[in-house]
């Protein structure tokens, strides 16, 4: 998917639209059989918790936050649901919609590394 020119659409007034676009772009890659072998499900329930993207074989949960939400969600990384998922052995990654729109290939590489434990836990 071509995302050139996407940065022109990013603005404070388009936060909701940017998040939806970012999620569609990310899903188009995560659902691609050649890249991720269709390892991910969208809008999945993981031990009673909602996950925007989930790769069960890799025990990896991906959550996407809009620009306004990102700082707040980053603070809440120690939230109850994430803490419980981590205690149950899941890896949880938070990705900002802005990062997906502006540096998608880097985000995809970080997700791939997380799937195969090629990186230390890092915050986006």
N, C-alpha and C positions, 0 to 999 in steps of 0.2 A: 504494500500500500504506500502510495506516495504522500508524504506529509510536508513536502516543501510548500512554503507559503503559509503554513499553519500558524506561525508566530504572529502573523498579522491579525489573526482572529482572536488572539488571547488578550483579554481586557477584563477589568473588574466587573463590568456590566454583563459579561458573558460567562461567568463562573460556572453556572449550571450547564450551559451548552458545552463549555470546554470539558467539563467532567464527563459528560455523556459521549462526546467525540473521543476523548482519551480512552474511555472504557471500550468503545467500539474498535478503535485502532488496536489496543492491547489484545482484545479478544480475537481479532482477525489473525494475529500472530500466534497466540497461545493455542488456537484451534487448528492451526496449520499442521497437517500430518508430517510434512517434511522437516519442520523445525522442532516441534515439541511432541511429535507422535500422538497428538490428541490426548495428552496426559491430563489436561485440565478440564474441569467442569465449571460452569458458570452458575452463580447464585446457588451455591450448595450449602447444605447444613452439615456442620462438622461437630459431632458430639453435642448437638443442641445449640451451637453457635452459628450465626450466619457468616458465610464467606463469599466474597464477590467472585473469586477464582480459587479453585482448589485442585491440587494434584495429589490424589490419594496415595498412589504408589510411592510418592516422594514425601508425603506428609507435609506438604507446603501450602500455606494459605497466603494469598495475595489480596490486600485491601487497597483500594484507590481512594485518594482524598482530593477534593478540589483545593484550589489555592488558599481560600479562606479557612478551610477546615484543616489544612495540613499542619500548621503550627499547633493547633489545639489537639489534633489527633496524635501528633508526635509526643506531646506532653502526656497524653493518655495511653501511651504504649504499655504502661504497666497496668492497664485496666484489668478488671476481673476476667473478662472473656479471653483476652490475650494471655494473661497469666495462666489461666486454666489450660488453654490450648498448648502453651509451652510446657507446662507440667505433664501434660499427656503425651509429650514427645513431638509436637508439631512445630514446624518452623513457620514464623509469621513475618511477612514483609509488608511494609507500608510504602506505597509509591504515590507520589503527587501526580495529579493530572498534567501539570505543567511539565514535569520531567518526561512523561510519556509523549507529550506533544512536541517537545523541543529536542529531546535526546533519546528517542525511542530505542535505537540500537544498543545504547549503553544500558538502558533499563532491561532490555531483553537478555543481554549478557549477564547482568547481575541476577536475574531470575534463573537463568540456566545454571550459573554457578551455585546458587542456593539449592537448586534441585539436586545437584550432585555433590553437595558439601565441599565445593571448591573455594569457599571463602569463609572468613570469620563472620559472625553476626554483625551486620552494619546497618546503620540507619540511612535512608535515602535522603 
